[in-house]
Amino acid sequence: LWMSSEGNEEKVSQAKKVLKNAIIGLIIILSAFAIVSFVLNRLLAATVTGNLAGGGPGPGGGGIAALGNGIIESHYPARNQQDVPRNTKIAITFKEPIDATTIMNGDQLNSQNIIIYKTVDGLNGPHVTEVTARKTDDNKTFVFKPKEYLGSSSEKIWYTVALSKNIKKANGDAAFGGVVGNIAYDWTFQVGTFVDLTPPKIVSIIPLPSATEPRNVVIQINFSEAVDPISASGETKNGFDNIVINNKTDNGTVQGNFYSSNQYQTIEFLTEDACGVNSCGNTIYCLPGNKNLSPLVKAATLVAAGEPEAVFPYTGIVDMADNSFDGNGDGVAEGPQTQSGKPPFNANNPTHDGEGDDYVWSFNTNNTIDLTPPQVAAIAPGIKEEGVSLDTVPEATFNKFLMSASITSDSVTLGSQPASLLNYWLSKQNKDTEKQTVVSLNHDQFKENTQYAPDFNSGIKDIYQNCYSPCSGLGVQGGPSCCNGVAGKNNTCQ
């Protein structure tokens, strides 16, 4: 109006009025957003903390961050997990390195930024403040151990863990951007009436005992429960030796890195010996070729004989209740060979007489490299399936074992239409007989009348580090992407 007024004062005046009203309207909109966000956060904190029957879980966490859609990769206990043992530890893994001083005060929890409290007491009630804090060398995973047991021996109690917006990345940037209110993310879990005295054990390994594998195979150890990543992951060059890969051919050890994934139930080993590139241009790392290798998984030293609790610093693997690793799987923690006097449990040995809680097996490598990528063999629910239950867990079955550490919320996403923020977290299970891996997308309850779209991208790798081509499997060939089983040139659905 103004530019076309040609000096007409009436049009100029009208244009000014439009601009003025637009600015006023924009201010009202922004103010309304801020007010509504503030009120919703306060109401959410109130409902989560005191107004739920039985002190049960809240509607999915406060703040604006969402598990799987933000900087948090995983945490333990899981969202709304029930019957968690009273002597549990709490673990949080971020996607990027974090400024440890915003989470820890020395070896203690920074209780201003990580707030642990009984859900019924509310955010403004008493907090659990006497908590030991530890971290992995990469500053991505933090583990917290309350000095006193949580909960009660007579009733089940819900707890909330809340993360402040003041947590910062290692580079100084805010870990959570755009937060209205102080709490950026929270979750609840139920503590049972019991103390966990059951030690963790191994349920499966890759490679299998006595197998011969291409040298780009990833060594994978799957445990019966979550194990403390402080005890089970790290770099050999930084002194980590709770798991050792022995090179029996050359009487040496293989150097590399151990990674925790799959909600802390899987540990994997990769060397730093680059030996090729996969179809996505990612570096492949290899074990020594034509060698006999023997991984040794150590039990941790016990505080006292006959008790499963391990001494810190850990000399071996422990679970999230500090129970030492049970290598021979007899349900009793006996500590390492230096404490029990028993030789390691040998998975290549069919008798196992007199073997202890250290765990060892051996396999061979050849000098080949497997470059065959994985494919999707099955999905559930089906493409465009209707009437799906709100608590259904979407799954994709791959025709090869997958590298667990590649199954992240960057390589597997969960979209929706209409768009909504949903907490989701990933887990995997190997089907040993079929040599397949099932990837599950756990989530808060779905919303009614909403379409959900799991997206599996090329960040997924098989156990030989080959990347998944999103348009392979289920009869679809092409690429570089596909939607609902139809190959295309981009990642959109029409």
N, C-alpha and C positions, 0 to 999 in steps of 0.2 A: 504493500500500500504506500509506504513512505517513498520508495524509489520510483514508483509510477505516479506520484501525486502531482508532479509538474508544478509544484509551488502551491497547490490547493491546500489552504490551512486546515480545512475540515478533514481531508484525508490524512494529513500529517498528524493531526490530533488523534484521529481514530487509530492510526498505526502505533502511536505512543501508548495509547490505552491498551491495545492488544499486547504489546511487549510488556507493559507493566503487569497486566493480569497474568501473563504467562510466567513471569518471574515469581509472582506471588503464589501461583499454583504449584510451581516447582518446589518452592520452599515448603509449602504445606505437605506436598507428597513426601519429600525427604524427612520432614519432621514426623509425619505419621509413621513412616517406616521405622524410624529410630524409636519412637514411643512404643509401637506394637512389638518390635523386637525385644525391647527392654521388659515390657510387661509379660510377654510369652516366656522369656527366660526365667523371670521370677516365678510365674505360675508353674512352669515346668519343674523348677527346683522344689517348690512347695509340694506338688503332687508326688514327685519322686520320693521326697523325704518324709512325708508324714501322713498323707491322706489316702494311702492305699491299704486295703484290707490285708492284714497279715504282714504288712511291710514288704510286699512283693516288688517285683521289678517295675521300673518306670516305663514310659512309652518309647524309649529308644535312645536316650542320651540327651544331654543339654548342649547348648552352644550351637555352632554352625558346622563344625567339623563332622565328618562321617567316616567310619572305619571302611577302608577300601577306596574311598573317594578323596582322601586327604593325605596328610603326611604320615599317618599311623598305618603301618603295615599289618601288625598283629599285636595281640596282647593275651596274657594268661592271668586269671581265668578268663574264659570266653564270655561274651555278652550273655547275660541271663543264665549262665551255667548254674546248675543246682548240685547240692550235696558235695561242695568243695570241702576238703579236709581242713580242720582248724589250724593245722600247722603249715598251711600253704604259703608259698611265696607269690609275689605278683611281678609279672614281667611285661615290659612294653618295648616293642621294636618299631623304630621310625624308619622311613625311607631314605632319610638323609642324616648325616652326622649332626649331632646336637651339642650345644654348649653345655657341658656337663655341670657347670656351676649353677645353671638355672634349674637343675634337677637334684643335685647332690650338694650337701654341705660337708666336705670331706668325705667320710664314709657313712654319713647319715643322710636320710631323706630330707630334701628341701620341702618341708610340709606347707609352705606357702604356695608352691606351684604344683605339687602332687598331693592331693587332699584325699585321705582315706577316712571314711566314717560309716557308722551304722545308718542305713537308709532311713530308718524311722526317726533318727535324731535330726536329720536335715543338715544342709551345708553349714548352717550357723551353730550347730550343736557341737559336742565334743568330737575331736579328731583323733585318729590313731597317729601319734607323733613319734614314738620311740621305734624307729624303723631303720635297719641297716640298708645302705644302698651300695650297689656294685654295678659295674658296666663292662661291656666288651671293649676291646682295644679300638674298634672303629667308631666308638661313640654313637652307635645306633641302637643298641639294646641295653636296657637298664633293668636290674632285678632288685626287688625290695623284699626284705625279710622282717616282719614285725617281731619285736622283742618278745611279746606275749602272744599266746595263741589267740586267734580271732574267735568270735562266737561264744557258744556256751555248750556245756556237756548235756544240757537238758532240753534245748530248743534250737531250731534252725533260725538263723538270722541273716537278713539281707544286708550286704555292704555295697557302698558306692565308691568308685575311684573317679575323682574329677581332676582334669588337667587344666591349669591356668593358661590364659592367653599370653602370659609373660614368659613362657618357655621360648627359648631362642635357638636358632640353628647355629652351627659352629661358625658360620661366617657373620654372625651378628644379626641377621634378619629374623623377624618374628616367625616362629614355626607355624602359627595359625594367623592368617590374615583376615581382616574384616570382621573381627569378633565384636558383637555388641554384648556388654556384660563381661564378667571376669572369667567365666568358665567356657573353655573352647570345646571340650569333649568330656563326656563321662559315660560310665557304664556300671551296671549292677551285677552282682552274683550272690548266690545263696551259700552260706557256710553251714555245713552239717554239724552233727554233734560228736563226730569221731575224729581221732588223730590218725593220720596215714603212717603206718609202719611197714607198708609193703614195698619192697625195693623194685626198681625198674628192671626189665629184662629185654633182650633182643628178640624180635619176632621175625625179622627177615633181613637178609644181607644181599648185596650185589657187589661183585660177582659171587656166584655160588662157590662153595668149597670145591677145590680141584678143577674148576672150570678153566678153559682157555679163552681169553677175550681179546678183542682188538685193543690196542694200547690207548685209545681215546675214551675208554670206558670210565665212568665216574664211579668211585667207590661210595656206596650208599648203605647206611645202617639205620634200620627202622626199629624204634623202641615201642614198648607196650604202653607207654604214657609219656607225657611231656617231661623232658629232662632240662635241667638248668643250663642255659646256653653259656654261662660263665664257666661251667665245668666241661663243656663239650665242644666248644668252638674256639678258633683262634688260629694264629699263624705259627708255623714251626720255627720260623726265623726269629720270632719274639719269645721263644721258649715254651710254647705250648707242647706238652707231651703226654696228655691224658689219653690220647690215641696216637699210636705210632704205626707208620707203614714201613715194615722191615723189608729190605731187598735181600732175600736169602741167597740169591745167586752171587751177589757181590759183597755180601756181609756188611751192608750199610743200611741207611734209612733214606726214604724218599721225602724230599722237602715240598711243602705246599701249604694249603689253607683248608681249614675245616669250617663248614657253614651249617648253621641251624635253620630249619624251615619246617613247613607242614605243622604249624602250631606247636613248634618245639619238639616234635616227635621224631624228626628225621635229621641225621647228620650226614653230610657229604664231604668228600675230599677231592680237591683239584690241585694239580701241580701248577707251577709257573713256567713249565716247559712248553712253549708254543710250538705246535707241530702242524698247523694247517689252518684253513679258513672254511667255515660252513657256507651254505648257499645264501645266507643273509649277510655275509661279510664279517661275521664274528670270529674271533680267534678261538681255535680249538687247542686245548691243553692236553698233554699226553703223559701217561706213565712210562717208565722205561720199557722198551720193547724186548721181547724174548727173555723175560725174567720170571723168576718165581718170587711172588710177593706175598707177604704175610702181615695183615693188619692185626694189631694188638689193642684191644679196648680194655682199659684198666678200671678196676674197682677202686673206690676211694678209701682212704684210711679211716677206720671207725673211731669214734670218741671212746667207746668201750666195747670190749668183746661181748658178743651176744646181743648188742643193740645195733639197729640199722643206721643210726645217725652218723654222718660223716664229719670229719674235721675240716675246717676252712683255714688256709687255702686248700682247695680240693686237689687231691693227688689222682683223682679218677672221676668217673661219671657219677652224678647224683641226680635225683629227680627234684620236682618242685617242692618236696617236703624234706629235702636233705637226706633222703635214704640212699645209701651207697648201692651201686650197680650190682645186680645179681646175675653174674655171667653164666653160671651153670643152671639157672632157672629153677632152683629147688625151693624158692620162696624165702630163703634165709640169706641175709647179707653177712658175709664173712670177711670182707675186706680184701685187699690185694694179697698176692703171694707172700710178700714180706711180713704180713700180719697173720695170715691163715696157715702158712707153710705148705699150701697146696699149689700145684702147678696150674697154669691156665687151662680153662675149659677149651678143648680143641674141637672145633666144629667139623674137622676132617676125620675125627676119630669116632668110630661107631660105639665104643664102649663107655668112655668117660669116667672110668673108675677113679675115685680119689681126686677128681679135678675141682678147682676152686672157682672164684668169681672173676678173675681176669679172663678175657675171652679172646681167642685167637683162631684164625683160619688162614688158609693159603690158597692161592690161585696162580695161574700163569697168564702172561701176556704174550701175544705174537707181535709181529712187526707190521700188521695191517692197520688200517684206519677205516671204521664204519662211517660212510657218508650217506646212508639211506635215511631220509627224513621220516618223522612219524606222521600218521594219518588218524583222523577221527573214525572210529569203528561204530560208535553208537552214541545217541544223545537221548536225554529225557529231561523234561517233557518233549514231545515231538514238535516238529515245525508247525507253527500256527495252531497248536493244540488249544482247545477252549475248555473252560470249566475246571482249570487247574486249582488245586487246593492252595490256600494262602500260605501254608507252611511247607509246601513242596520244595525240596532242595534240587535245583537243576544240576545235572551231571553230564559230563562228556567222557566217554571211554576211548582211550587212544590205543592203537594197535602195537605199541612198544612201551616199555618202561620209560617213564619220564624222569628228567633231572628235577628233583623236588625243588631246589632253590630257584628254578626258573618259573615256578608257578607262583606268581605274585599278582597283586592288584594292578600292576602295569601291563602284564601279559594277559590277564583275564579280567574283563570289566563287565559291569551289569548295568545296562541302560533301561530306560522305561519311557512309555508314552501313555498319558501325559508325563512329562519329565518330573521326577521327584528324587530327592536325596535319600538313599537307602544304605544302611550299614550292611556290609557283607564281608565275609572272610572265607579264605580258601583252605581246603584240606585235600589230601590225596590218599588213595589206597591202592596198593599194588595187588593185582590178581596174579599170583605167582604161577599158577598152572598155565594160564593163557599168555603170560609175559606181557600183561597190559597194565595200564594205570588209569584209574578212574579219578577225575577231578571233580570236586563238589563245591558248589557255591552256597555256603551257609549264609543266612541273612535274617534280619528282623522280619516280622510278618509282612507279607505282600499286602498291597492295597487292592481293594476290589475295583473291578472295571478298569484295570490297568494292564497294558501289554508290557512284558519284560523281555529283554533281549540280551542274553549272554554273548559276549564277544571274545573269541579266543584268537590272539594274534601271534605273530611270528616270534614274540619274545619267549614263547614256550619252546623248550628243547628236550630232546630225548636223552636217555642215559649215556649216549655217545656225543652229546652236545650239538646234534643236528637240529636246526630250527624248523618249527612247524610251518607249513605253507597253508594259510587260512582257507584255500579253496581245494584242499585235498581230502579225500575220504567221502563216505556216504554217496558214492557215485558221481561226485562233482570233481571235475578237473578243469583247471584254468586259473585265472588270477588277474591281478594280484590279490583280489579279495572276493568275497561272495556274501550274499545275503539270503537267508532262508533257502539254502541249497542251490542258489543260482549264481554262477560266476559273473563277475562284473569288473569294472575298472575303478570303482571307488567303494568307500565303506558306507554308502547310503542305501536305505531301503525305500523303494517306491510304493 
